[in-house]
């Protein structure tokens, strides 16, 4: 399937991890910029639309790369593989938003928010806790309606009765 962030221990394959987080941060930013263009800013022309895309993609992609790089450096400098490295990486990534908006308050708030989120993610990994569990083969949701055989108990099979 390709590379996953947790294929290797922290502190190793730093550039692959930076690519991984940058890729997914960019995809998230493209979704946010599409929302912004369609429903909020309504740019006139291609150049303005590209400007709005860059307004979101540049900081998000940078945040993804900074998180991975900082986590890798913190792991190698501290010689420990623990949740504090993710807190440091999240805090560094959050400071990018503070720089984007030129606001110390935004930077500190995002530092705390992403730092705590990173710490919780790593804490969950270390302790086998899944924050957002995924149930397999659920047939009672709207998105999985096609997997259910709705005729099973409603109409008897004509071949069995004859």
C-alpha positions in Angstrom: 0.0 0.0 0.0 3.0 2.3 0.4 4.7 4.0 3.3 2.9 4.7 6.6 4.2 7.1 9.2 4.5 4.3 11.8 6.3 1.8 9.6 9.6 2.8 11.2 10.5 4.0 14.7 10.6 7.7 15.5 13.9 9.3 14.7 14.4 7.2 11.6 13.4 7.8 8.0 12.9 11.5 8.7 12.6 12.6 5.1 10.0 9.9 4.3 8.0 11.0 7.3 8.3 14.6 6.3 7.0 13.7 2.8 4.1 11.7 4.4 2.9 14.5 6.7 3.4 17.2 4.1 1.4 15.2 1.5 -1.6 14.8 3.8 -1.4 18.3 5.1 -1.5 19.6 1.5 -4.5 17.4 0.7 -6.3 18.8 3.8 -5.4 22.4 2.8 -6.7 21.8 -0.8 -10.0 20.8 0.7 -10.1 23.9 2.9 -9.1 26.1 0.1 -11.8 24.7 -2.1 -14.3 25.5 0.6 -12.9 29.0 0.9 -13.0 29.6 -2.8 -16.5 28.3 -3.3 -18.2 29.6 -0.2 -16.2 32.4 1.5 -13.8 34.5 -0.6 -15.3 34.1 -4.2 -12.1 35.2 -6.0 -12.4 36.8 -9.4 -10.2 35.0 -11.9 -7.6 32.3 -11.9 -4.8 34.3 -10.3 -6.9 35.2 -7.3 -8.0 31.6 -6.9 -4.4 30.4 -7.0 -3.6 33.0 -4.4 -6.4 31.7 -2.1 -5.1 28.1 -2.7 -1.6 29.2 -1.8 -3.0 31.1 1.3 -4.0 27.7 2.8 -1.6 25.2 1.2 1.7 26.9 2.0 1.2 27.1 5.8 -0.4 23.6 6.1 2.3 21.9 4.0 4.9 23.7 6.1 3.2 22.6 9.3 3.3 19.0 8.2 6.9 19.1 7.4 7.8 21.0 10.6 5.9 18.5 12.7 7.8 15.6 11.3 11.2 17.3 11.3 10.9 18.6 14.8 9.7 15.3 16.1 12.6 13.5 14.4 15.1 16.0 15.7 13.7 15.9 19.2 13.8 12.1 19.3 17.4 12.1 18.2 18.5 14.9 20.5 16.7 13.6 23.6 17.5 9.9 22.9 14.0 9.1 24.1 11.0 7.9 22.1 8.0 9.3 24.1 5.0 11.6 23.8 7.0 14.7 24.6 8.6 14.6 21.2 5.1 14.8 19.6 4.2 17.7 21.9 7.3 19.5 20.8 6.6 18.8 17.1 3.0 19.9 17.5 4.0 23.0 19.2 6.5 23.8 16.5 3.8 23.2 13.8 1.3 25.4 15.6 3.8 28.2 15.7 3.6 28.3 11.9 0.0 29.5 12.2 1.1 32.2 14.6 3.7 33.4 12.0 1.0 33.2 9.2 -1.3 35.5 11.1 1.5 37.5 12.7 -0.1 36.9 16.1 1.6 35.7 19.3 -1.8 34.7 20.7 -2.6 32.5 17.7 0.8 31.0 17.8 0.6 30.1 21.5 -2.9 28.8 21.1 -2.1 26.6 18.2 1.2 25.5 19.9 -0.8 24.3 22.9 -3.6 22.8 20.8 -1.4 20.9 18.4 1.1 20.0 21.0 -1.6 18.4 23.2 -3.1 16.7 20.2 0.3 15.3 19.3 1.0 14.2 22.9 -2.4 12.5 23.0 -1.9 10.7 19.7 1.5 9.3 20.8 0.1 8.4 24.2 -2.6 6.4 22.5 -0.1 4.7 20.3 2.2 3.8 23.2 -0.8 2.4 25.3 -2.7 0.7 22.5 -5.6 3.2 22.7 -7.5 4.1 19.5 -9.0 7.6 19.6 -11.3 7.1 16.6 -12.1 3.4 16.2 -13.3 2.2 12.9 -15.9 -0.6 12.9 -15.7 -3.0 10.0 -18.6 -4.3 8.0 -21.3 -2.2 9.6 -24.5 -2.5 7.7 -26.7 -0.2 9.6 -25.4 3.1 8.2 -26.4 5.0 5.1 -23.0 4.7 3.5 -23.0 0.9 3.7 -26.6 0.3 2.7 -25.4 -1.4 -0.6 -23.7 -4.2 1.4 -26.9 -5.4 3.0 -29.2 -7.9 1.3 -32.5 -6.3 2.0 -34.5 -9.0 0.3 -33.2 -11.8 2.6 -36.1 -11.8 5.1 -38.7 -10.0 3.1 -39.2 -12.2 0.0 -38.7 -16.0 0.3 -36.6 -17.7 -2.3 -39.0 -19.2 -4.9 -36.5 -22.0 -5.7 -36.6 -23.5 -2.2 -40.4 -23.7 -1.8 -41.1 -25.6 -5.0 
